[in-house]
């Protein structure tokens, strides 16, 4: 009977609510929608209140260790990236994002998976060819902006986005992936995410 009572208490307990997020610099509470700052040394994202975020918008702030994440969304509708070029990048799935890593001094590639963001070895020559064909890629802010590409069967698209948007997509896929193929819910989440990008890009 005691076990039954404990089970009833568990089932009737209110759902767990995650702790409120705080600024990674001053500790102030931040709203659900808030800015981020990249820690170049640790390769991590820090939540930031508006005041702390603004401190790192200037080049060279904190001797370059921290960089405020851009809020630019650009629909790269004219991106030149054919099927053969995509194959040369050796990305094993239909979605990937690319950004310049200052610590490694080169462009790196990641793709979302049920386990999180997974790095894919990027053939330099293949990427250099794509960069030459697409001058818009020279405008990517190091560490804080990425080229996000979808080559899924139901839609092919590309956007320049803040790096935290890429990790938002990774989080959505991790939360909703089910079974071997992901399940209908995760594909609906992916479609909704790219629809939101198109809206933000105007």
C-alpha positions as CSV (number, residue, x, y, z in Angstrom):
1,X,0.0,0.0,0.0
2,X,2.9,2.4,0.8
3,X,4.3,1.8,-2.7
4,X,0.9,2.6,-4.3
5,X,0.6,5.8,-2.2
6,X,4.1,6.9,-3.4
7,X,3.2,6.2,-7.0
8,X,0.0,8.2,-6.6
9,X,2.0,11.2,-5.2
10,X,4.4,11.0,-8.1
11,X,1.6,10.9,-10.7
12,X,-0.2,13.8,-9.0
13,X,2.9,15.9,-8.6
14,X,3.0,19.1,-10.7
15,X,5.3,18.8,-13.8
16,X,8.9,19.7,-13.2
17,X,9.7,23.2,-14.4
18,X,13.3,24.0,-15.4
19,X,15.1,26.5,-13.2
20,X,15.0,30.1,-14.6
21,X,18.1,30.9,-16.7
22,X,20.6,33.5,-15.5
23,X,23.2,35.6,-17.2
24,X,26.5,33.8,-17.4
25,X,28.3,37.0,-16.4
26,X,26.4,38.9,-13.7
27,X,23.9,36.2,-12.6
28,X,20.8,38.3,-13.3
29,X,17.7,36.4,-14.4
30,X,17.1,36.5,-18.2
31,X,13.9,36.3,-20.1
32,X,13.0,33.1,-22.0
33,X,14.1,34.8,-25.2
34,X,17.5,36.2,-24.5
35,X,20.9,36.9,-26.2
36,X,24.0,34.7,-26.1
37,X,27.7,35.2,-26.0
38,X,30.3,32.8,-27.4
39,X,33.2,31.8,-25.2
40,X,35.9,31.3,-27.8
41,X,38.3,29.4,-25.5
42,X,35.8,26.9,-24.2
43,X,33.7,26.8,-27.4
44,X,30.5,27.3,-25.5
45,X,27.5,29.6,-25.4
46,X,26.7,31.7,-22.4
47,X,23.3,33.2,-21.7
48,X,23.5,37.0,-21.4
49,X,21.4,39.8,-20.1
50,X,21.1,42.9,-22.4
51,X,23.7,44.9,-20.5
52,X,26.3,42.2,-20.5
53,X,25.6,41.2,-24.1
54,X,26.3,44.8,-25.2
55,X,29.7,44.7,-23.5
56,X,30.9,42.1,-26.0
57,X,29.5,43.6,-29.2
58,X,32.7,45.6,-29.8
59,X,35.6,43.8,-31.5
60,X,38.4,42.9,-29.1
61,X,36.2,43.1,-26.0
62,X,37.6,40.9,-23.2
63,X,40.8,40.5,-25.4
64,X,38.7,38.6,-27.9
65,X,37.7,35.8,-25.6
66,X,33.9,36.5,-25.7
67,X,31.9,37.5,-28.7
68,X,28.2,38.6,-28.8
69,X,26.2,36.4,-31.0
70,X,24.7,38.2,-34.0
71,X,21.0,38.6,-34.5
72,X,21.2,38.5,-38.3
73,X,18.9,36.2,-40.3
74,X,19.5,36.1,-44.1
75,X,17.8,33.8,-46.6
76,X,20.6,32.6,-48.8
77,X,18.2,31.7,-51.6
78,X,20.8,32.1,-54.4
79,X,23.4,29.9,-52.7
80,X,25.4,27.9,-55.3
81,X,25.6,24.4,-53.9
82,X,24.8,21.6,-56.3
83,X,24.3,17.9,-55.5
84,X,27.9,17.0,-56.5
85,X,29.3,19.8,-54.3
86,X,27.2,18.6,-51.4
87,X,28.5,15.0,-51.9
88,X,32.0,16.3,-51.8
89,X,31.4,17.8,-48.4
90,X,30.8,14.2,-47.1
91,X,28.0,15.3,-44.8
92,X,26.1,12.0,-43.9
93,X,22.7,13.7,-43.4
94,X,20.5,16.3,-45.0
95,X,21.1,19.2,-42.6
96,X,24.4,20.8,-41.6
97,X,25.8,24.1,-40.5
98,X,29.2,25.7,-41.2
99,X,31.0,28.5,-39.4
100,X,34.5,29.8,-39.0
101,X,36.2,28.6,-35.9
102,X,38.8,31.2,-34.7
103,X,40.6,28.7,-32.4
104,X,41.1,26.3,-35.3
105,X,41.5,29.1,-37.9
106,X,39.3,27.3,-40.4
107,X,35.7,26.6,-41.3
108,X,34.1,23.6,-39.5
109,X,31.0,21.6,-40.2
110,X,28.4,20.2,-37.8
111,X,25.2,18.3,-38.3
112,X,22.3,17.7,-35.8
113,X,21.7,14.2,-34.6
114,X,19.8,12.5,-31.8
115,X,23.1,12.7,-29.7
116,X,23.5,16.4,-30.3
117,X,25.7,18.5,-32.6
118,X,28.1,16.1,-34.4
119,X,31.3,17.4,-36.1
120,X,32.0,16.3,-39.6
121,X,35.4,16.4,-41.1
122,X,35.2,19.1,-43.8
123,X,37.4,18.7,-46.9
124,X,39.1,22.0,-47.3
125,X,39.2,22.0,-51.1
126,X,35.5,21.3,-51.4
127,X,34.6,24.1,-49.0
128,X,37.0,26.5,-50.7
129,X,35.2,25.9,-54.0
130,X,31.8,26.6,-52.4
131,X,33.2,29.8,-50.8
132,X,34.5,31.0,-54.2
133,X,31.1,30.4,-55.8
134,X,29.3,32.3,-53.0
135,X,30.8,35.7,-52.0
136,X,28.1,36.1,-49.4
137,X,29.9,33.6,-47.2
138,X,32.7,36.1,-46.7
139,X,30.3,38.2,-44.6
140,X,29.9,35.4,-42.0
141,X,31.0,36.7,-38.6
142,X,33.6,34.3,-37.1
143,X,32.3,32.0,-34.3
144,X,28.9,33.7,-34.0
145,X,27.2,33.2,-37.4
146,X,26.7,30.1,-39.5
147,X,25.5,28.9,-42.8
148,X,22.7,26.5,-42.2
149,X,21.8,24.3,-45.1
150,X,18.9,21.8,-45.6
151,X,19.2,19.2,-48.3
152,X,16.2,17.3,-47.2
153,X,13.9,15.6,-49.7
154,X,11.0,17.8,-48.9
155,X,12.9,21.1,-49.0
156,X,16.3,22.5,-50.0
157,X,17.1,25.8,-48.4
158,X,20.0,27.8,-46.9
159,X,20.2,30.6,-44.4
160,X,22.9,32.7,-42.6
161,X,21.8,32.6,-39.0
162,X,23.1,33.3,-35.5
163,X,25.1,30.3,-34.2
164,X,22.7,29.8,-31.3
165,X,19.9,29.2,-33.8
166,X,21.8,26.1,-35.1
167,X,22.0,24.8,-31.5
168,X,18.3,25.5,-31.1
169,X,17.6,23.2,-34.0
170,X,19.9,20.6,-32.5
171,X,18.0,20.8,-29.2
172,X,14.6,20.4,-31.0
173,X,15.9,17.3,-32.8
174,X,17.3,15.8,-29.6
175,X,14.0,16.4,-27.7
176,X,11.7,15.0,-30.3
177,X,13.6,12.2,-32.0
178,X,12.0,8.8,-31.5
179,X,13.1,5.4,-32.8
180,X,15.3,4.8,-35.8
181,X,13.9,7.3,-38.3
182,X,13.0,10.1,-35.8
183,X,9.2,9.8,-36.0
184,X,6.7,12.2,-37.4
185,X,7.0,14.7,-34.5
186,X,10.7,15.5,-35.2
187,X,10.1,16.1,-38.9
188,X,7.3,18.4,-38.1
189,X,9.6,20.3,-35.7
190,X,12.2,20.6,-38.4
191,X,9.7,21.9,-40.9
192,X,8.4,24.4,-38.3
193,X,11.9,25.6,-37.5
194,X,12.8,26.3,-41.2
195,X,9.4,28.1,-41.6
196,X,10.4,30.3,-38.6
197,X,13.8,31.0,-40.3
198,X,12.0,32.2,-43.5
199,X,9.8,34.4,-41.4
200,X,12.8,35.9,-39.4
201,X,14.7,36.5,-42.7
202,X,11.8,38.5,-44.0
